[in-house]
């Protein structure tokens, strides 16, 4: 198994870490293979990639450095392995289900006789914000990649037309007015 080792040098003791490394080497136990390492620009952290059959061997190794380093071990897989697993997920997804076509949706929130806020989702990744005044068609006032973002834009526009405080005549929640 591959393990990403994140070493945090205690109290700025990078010099002592490198002195011990020069004198004693990595001190890896049997069954642990060093693959590579990278050190941050401030010499506060080292990222090492190790390979081992049993992660318990890493604890033996870490104990020899515990006075100078705090360790975090993260089991990882190669990008090739991840790609193969994800490709399998995609195959299963396509075999087990038929993609459903996107259905546009619209949410509305009434503000008495003053105005209405609208959030319109016309595709899977974009939400338009609109405001309508009594007797007028809705006008777009912006858009966002999330529904909450579009709701915020609509509320901001509503505030700009001096409707800053909702009353009992205003809807507190958004109502789905079209779509599923």
C-alpha positions as CSV (number, residue, x, y, z in Angstrom):
1,X,0.0,0.0,0.0
2,X,1.1,3.6,-0.6
3,X,1.0,6.0,2.3
4,X,1.4,9.7,2.2
5,X,3.4,10.7,5.3
6,X,2.9,14.3,6.5
7,X,5.7,15.3,8.9
8,X,5.4,18.4,10.9
9,X,8.7,19.5,12.4
10,X,8.2,20.3,16.1
11,X,9.3,23.8,17.3
12,X,11.2,24.6,14.2
13,X,13.7,21.7,14.7
14,X,14.3,21.2,11.0
15,X,18.1,21.5,11.5
16,X,18.0,18.7,14.1
17,X,15.9,16.5,11.8
18,X,18.4,16.9,9.0
19,X,21.4,16.3,11.3
20,X,19.9,13.0,12.5
21,X,19.0,12.0,8.9
22,X,22.7,12.6,7.9
23,X,24.0,10.6,10.9
24,X,21.5,7.7,11.0
25,X,19.7,7.7,7.6
26,X,16.0,7.3,7.4
27,X,16.0,4.4,9.9
28,X,13.2,2.6,8.0
29,X,12.2,-0.8,9.4
30,X,12.0,-3.9,7.2
31,X,9.0,-3.8,5.0
32,X,8.9,0.0,4.4
33,X,10.2,1.4,1.2
34,X,10.8,5.2,0.7
35,X,9.4,6.4,-2.6
36,X,10.0,10.2,-2.5
37,X,9.7,13.4,-0.4
38,X,9.0,17.1,-0.7
39,X,9.6,19.8,1.8
40,X,7.7,23.1,2.1
41,X,9.5,26.3,1.5
42,X,9.7,27.2,5.2
43,X,11.1,23.8,6.4
44,X,8.1,23.2,8.6
45,X,6.6,20.2,6.9
46,X,7.8,17.3,4.8
47,X,5.6,15.2,2.6
48,X,6.9,11.7,2.0
49,X,5.5,8.8,0.0
50,X,6.2,5.4,1.5
51,X,5.2,1.9,0.4
52,X,4.5,-0.8,2.9
53,X,2.5,-4.0,3.3
54,X,1.5,-3.2,6.9
55,X,1.0,0.3,8.1
56,X,2.0,-0.8,11.6
57,X,5.6,-0.7,10.4
58,X,5.2,3.0,9.9
59,X,4.5,3.5,13.6
60,X,7.8,1.7,14.4
61,X,9.6,4.2,12.2
62,X,7.7,7.2,13.5
63,X,8.6,6.3,17.1
64,X,12.3,6.9,16.3
65,X,11.5,10.5,15.2
66,X,8.7,11.4,17.6
67,X,10.9,13.7,19.6
68,X,11.3,16.0,16.6
69,X,8.3,15.3,14.3
70,X,4.6,14.9,14.5
71,X,3.3,12.4,11.9
72,X,0.1,12.0,9.9
73,X,-0.4,8.9,7.7
74,X,-2.8,9.0,4.8
75,X,-3.3,5.9,2.7
76,X,-3.4,6.9,-1.0
77,X,-3.7,5.3,-4.4
78,X,-2.1,6.3,-7.7
79,X,-3.9,8.4,-10.1
80,X,-4.0,5.5,-12.5
81,X,-5.8,3.4,-9.9
82,X,-8.2,6.2,-9.1
83,X,-9.0,6.7,-12.8
84,X,-9.7,2.9,-13.2
85,X,-12.0,2.9,-10.2
86,X,-13.8,6.1,-11.4
87,X,-14.2,4.6,-14.9
88,X,-15.9,1.6,-13.3
89,X,-18.3,3.9,-11.4
90,X,-19.2,5.6,-14.7
91,X,-19.8,2.2,-16.4
92,X,-22.1,1.1,-13.6
93,X,-23.9,4.4,-13.6
94,X,-24.6,4.2,-17.3
95,X,-25.6,0.5,-17.2
96,X,-28.0,0.9,-14.3
97,X,-29.9,4.0,-15.2
98,X,-31.1,6.0,-18.1
99,X,-30.2,9.7,-17.8
100,X,-33.2,11.8,-17.1
101,X,-33.5,15.0,-19.2
102,X,-33.2,18.2,-17.2
103,X,-36.5,19.9,-16.4
104,X,-36.3,23.7,-15.8
105,X,-37.6,24.9,-12.5
106,X,-38.7,28.2,-11.0
107,X,-39.2,29.2,-7.4
108,X,-41.1,32.3,-6.4
109,X,-41.4,34.3,-3.2
110,X,-44.2,36.9,-3.0
111,X,-43.8,40.2,-1.2
112,X,-47.4,41.2,-0.8
113,X,-48.4,43.7,-3.5
114,X,-44.9,45.2,-3.7
115,X,-43.0,42.7,-5.7
116,X,-42.1,39.1,-6.4
117,X,-38.7,37.4,-6.4
118,X,-38.0,34.6,-8.8
119,X,-35.2,32.1,-9.1
120,X,-35.1,30.3,-12.5
121,X,-33.0,27.2,-13.1
122,X,-32.9,26.6,-16.8
123,X,-30.0,24.1,-16.8
124,X,-28.2,21.9,-14.3
125,X,-25.5,24.5,-13.4
126,X,-27.0,28.0,-13.5
127,X,-29.7,29.9,-11.6
128,X,-31.1,33.2,-12.8
129,X,-32.5,35.8,-10.4
130,X,-35.5,37.9,-11.4
131,X,-37.8,40.5,-9.8
132,X,-41.3,41.3,-11.0
133,X,-43.5,44.3,-10.0
134,X,-47.3,44.2,-10.1
135,X,-48.5,44.4,-13.7
136,X,-45.0,44.0,-15.1
137,X,-43.1,41.1,-16.6
138,X,-40.2,39.7,-14.5
139,X,-36.9,41.2,-15.3
140,X,-33.6,39.4,-14.8
141,X,-31.3,41.0,-12.3
142,X,-28.4,38.5,-12.3
143,X,-27.4,34.9,-12.0
144,X,-25.3,32.5,-10.0
145,X,-24.0,28.9,-10.0
146,X,-26.2,28.1,-6.9
147,X,-29.8,28.6,-6.0
148,X,-28.7,30.4,-2.7
149,X,-26.5,32.7,-4.7
150,X,-29.5,33.6,-7.0
151,X,-31.7,34.1,-4.0
152,X,-29.2,36.5,-2.5
153,X,-29.0,38.5,-5.8
154,X,-32.8,38.8,-5.9
155,X,-33.0,39.9,-2.3
156,X,-30.3,42.5,-2.9
157,X,-32.3,43.9,-5.9
158,X,-35.4,43.9,-3.7
159,X,-33.6,45.9,-1.1
160,X,-32.5,48.4,-3.9
161,X,-36.2,49.1,-4.6
162,X,-36.7,50.0,-0.9
163,X,-38.4,46.8,0.3
164,X,-36.0,46.2,3.2
165,X,-38.3,44.7,5.8
166,X,-40.7,41.9,5.1
167,X,-44.2,42.0,6.7
168,X,-46.8,39.4,7.4
169,X,-48.0,39.9,3.8
170,X,-44.6,38.6,2.5
171,X,-43.9,35.0,1.9
172,X,-41.2,33.7,4.2
173,X,-40.3,30.7,2.0
174,X,-39.7,30.1,-1.7
175,X,-42.4,28.1,-3.5
176,X,-41.7,25.9,-6.5
177,X,-43.9,27.4,-9.1
178,X,-42.9,25.3,-12.1
179,X,-40.9,22.1,-12.7
180,X,-40.7,19.1,-10.5
